[in-house]
Amino acid sequence: MTSFRKSVLRVVRGIPEGDTRTYKEVAIAAGNPKAARAVGAILKTNYDPTIPCHRVVKSDGTLGGYNRGVGTKRKLLDEESRLKQ
């Protein structure tokens, strides 16, 4: 596993329940501001349920992809949003 991949997964694991970050924000926090697409590729191949990939969205506010389906991503974000209130 590359150090950038480890950094991305660490950053995503730290996103609080009910919050989101953009792919770009994750790339910046992981140490490579120009690697937003790489963040997407890394998250696309992550199947570790302890890493909340569903909390990462596109800069324009749309959901972006999710390896368990966009419908599942929306459902998880909606559930977390309700829990946070």
CYANA upper distance limits for C-alpha pairs under 8 A (distance plus 0.5 A):
  1 MET  CA      5 ARG  CA      6.95
  1 MET  CA      6 LYS  CA      7.29
  2 THR  CA      6 LYS  CA      6.82
  3 SER  CA      7 SER  CA      6.61
  4 PHE  CA      8 VAL  CA      6.65
  4 PHE  CA     30 ALA  CA      7.13
  4 PHE  CA     31 GLY  CA      8.04
  5 ARG  CA      9 LEU  CA      6.74
  5 ARG  CA     39 VAL  CA      8.43
  5 ARG  CA     42 ILE  CA      7.12
  6 LYS  CA     10 ARG  CA      6.61
  7 SER  CA     11 VAL  CA      6.61
  7 SER  CA     30 ALA  CA      5.49
  7 SER  CA     31 GLY  CA      8.26
  8 VAL  CA     12 VAL  CA      6.65
  8 VAL  CA     26 VAL  CA      7.04
  8 VAL  CA     27 ALA  CA      7.48
  8 VAL  CA     29 ALA  CA      8.39
  8 VAL  CA     30 ALA  CA      5.80
  8 VAL  CA     39 VAL  CA      7.24
  8 VAL  CA     42 ILE  CA      8.35
  9 LEU  CA     13 ARG  CA      6.46
  9 LEU  CA     43 LEU  CA      8.48
  9 LEU  CA     51 ILE  CA      7.20
 10 ARG  CA     14 GLY  CA      6.90
 11 VAL  CA     15 ILE  CA      7.33
 11 VAL  CA     26 VAL  CA      6.96
 11 VAL  CA     29 ALA  CA      7.25
 11 VAL  CA     30 ALA  CA      7.01
 12 VAL  CA     26 VAL  CA      7.54
 12 VAL  CA     51 ILE  CA      6.85
 12 VAL  CA     52 PRO  CA      6.89
 12 VAL  CA     53 CYS  CA      7.05
 12 VAL  CA     55 ARG  CA      8.17
 12 VAL  CA     56 VAL  CA      8.10
 13 ARG  CA     50 THR  CA      7.57
 13 ARG  CA     51 ILE  CA      5.32
 13 ARG  CA     52 PRO  CA      6.54
 15 ILE  CA     19 ASP  CA      7.03
 15 ILE  CA     20 THR  CA      7.32
 15 ILE  CA     21 ARG  CA      7.87
 15 ILE  CA     52 PRO  CA      8.13
 15 ILE  CA     55 ARG  CA      7.64
 16 PRO  CA     20 THR  CA      8.34
 17 GLU  CA     80 GLU  CA      6.59
 17 GLU  CA     84 LYS  CA      8.08
 18 GLY  CA     55 ARG  CA      8.43
 18 GLY  CA     77 LEU  CA      7.22
 18 GLY  CA     80 GLU  CA      5.17
 18 GLY  CA     81 SER  CA      5.38
 18 GLY  CA     83 LEU  CA      8.03
 18 GLY  CA     84 LYS  CA      6.38
 19 ASP  CA     55 ARG  CA      7.13
 19 ASP  CA     81 SER  CA      8.39
 20 THR  CA     55 ARG  CA      5.07
 20 THR  CA     56 VAL  CA      6.06
 20 THR  CA     57 VAL  CA      7.25
 21 ARG  CA     25 GLU  CA      6.50
 21 ARG  CA     26 VAL  CA      7.10
 21 ARG  CA     55 ARG  CA      6.89
 21 ARG  CA     56 VAL  CA      5.48
 21 ARG  CA     57 VAL  CA      6.69
 22 THR  CA     26 VAL  CA      6.80
 22 THR  CA     56 VAL  CA      5.79
 22 THR  CA     57 VAL  CA      5.26
 22 THR  CA     58 LYS  CA      5.77
 22 THR  CA     59 SER  CA      5.94
 23 TYR  CA     27 ALA  CA      6.69
 23 TYR  CA     36 ALA  CA      5.50
 23 TYR  CA     37 ARG  CA      7.87
 23 TYR  CA     39 VAL  CA      6.63
 23 TYR  CA     40 GLY  CA      7.15
 23 TYR  CA     56 VAL  CA      6.51
 23 TYR  CA     57 VAL  CA      6.69
 23 TYR  CA     58 LYS  CA      6.55
 23 TYR  CA     59 SER  CA      7.61
 24 LYS  CA     28 ILE  CA      6.67
 24 LYS  CA     33 PRO  CA      7.13
 24 LYS  CA     34 LYS  CA      8.05
 24 LYS  CA     35 ALA  CA      7.72
 24 LYS  CA     36 ALA  CA      5.15
 24 LYS  CA     59 SER  CA      7.65
 25 GLU  CA     29 ALA  CA      6.65
 25 GLU  CA     33 PRO  CA      8.27
 25 GLU  CA     36 ALA  CA      8.43
 26 VAL  CA     30 ALA  CA      6.47
 26 VAL  CA     36 ALA  CA      7.89
 26 VAL  CA     39 VAL  CA      7.71
 26 VAL  CA     56 VAL  CA      8.44
 27 ALA  CA     31 GLY  CA      6.80
 27 ALA  CA     32 ASN  CA      5.81
 27 ALA  CA     33 PRO  CA      5.65
 27 ALA  CA     34 LYS  CA      7.47
 27 ALA  CA     35 ALA  CA      5.98
 27 ALA  CA     36 ALA  CA      5.80
 27 ALA  CA     39 VAL  CA      6.78
 28 ILE  CA     32 ASN  CA      5.79
 28 ILE  CA     33 PRO  CA      4.65
 28 ILE  CA     34 LYS  CA      8.13
 28 ILE  CA     35 ALA  CA      8.44
 29 ALA  CA     33 PRO  CA      8.29
 35 ALA  CA     39 VAL  CA      6.83
 36 ALA  CA     40 GLY  CA      7.04
 37 ARG  CA     41 ALA  CA      6.86
 38 ALA  CA     42 ILE  CA      6.63
 39 VAL  CA     43 LEU  CA      6.66
 40 GLY  CA     44 LYS  CA      6.50
 41 ALA  CA     45 THR  CA      7.21
 42 ILE  CA     46 ASN  CA      7.07
 43 LEU  CA     53 CYS  CA      6.68
 43 LEU  CA     66 TYR  CA      8.39
 43 LEU  CA     67 ASN  CA      8.38
 44 LYS  CA     65 GLY  CA      8.15
 44 LYS  CA     66 TYR  CA      6.90
 44 LYS  CA     67 ASN  CA      5.87
 45 THR  CA     67 ASN  CA      7.69
 46 ASN  CA     51 ILE  CA      8.46
 46 ASN  CA     53 CYS  CA      8.35
 46 ASN  CA     67 ASN  CA      8.29
 47 TYR  CA     67 ASN  CA      8.38
 53 CYS  CA     66 TYR  CA      7.99
 54 HIS  CA     66 TYR  CA      7.12
 54 HIS  CA     73 LYS  CA      5.71
 54 HIS  CA     76 LEU  CA      7.68
 54 HIS  CA     77 LEU  CA      7.59
 55 ARG  CA     77 LEU  CA      7.51
 56 VAL  CA     63 LEU  CA      8.21
 57 VAL  CA     61 GLY  CA      6.92
 57 VAL  CA     62 THR  CA      6.80
 57 VAL  CA     63 LEU  CA      5.32
 57 VAL  CA     64 GLY  CA      6.19
 58 LYS  CA     62 THR  CA      5.98
 58 LYS  CA     63 LEU  CA      6.45
 58 LYS  CA     64 GLY  CA      6.10
 63 LEU  CA     70 VAL  CA      7.86
 63 LEU  CA     73 LYS  CA      8.23
 63 LEU  CA     74 ARG  CA      8.06
 64 GLY  CA     70 VAL  CA      8.07
 65 GLY  CA     69 GLY  CA      7.74
 65 GLY  CA     70 VAL  CA      6.51
 66 TYR  CA     70 VAL  CA      5.96
 66 TYR  CA     73 LYS  CA      6.92
 68 ARG  CA     72 THR  CA      6.86
 68 ARG  CA     73 LYS  CA      7.88
 69 GLY  CA     73 LYS  CA      6.96
 70 VAL  CA     74 ARG  CA      6.71
 71 GLY  CA     75 LYS  CA      6.69
 72 THR  CA     76 LEU  CA      6.62
 73 LYS  CA     77 LEU  CA      6.73
 74 ARG  CA     78 ASP  CA      6.53
 75 LYS  CA     79 GLU  CA      6.63
 76 LEU  CA     80 GLU  CA      6.70
 77 LEU  CA     81 SER  CA      6.53
 78 ASP  CA     82 ARG  CA      6.78
 79 GLU  CA     83 LEU  CA      6.77
 80 GLU  CA     84 LYS  CA      6.62
 81 SER  CA     85 GLN  CA      7.08
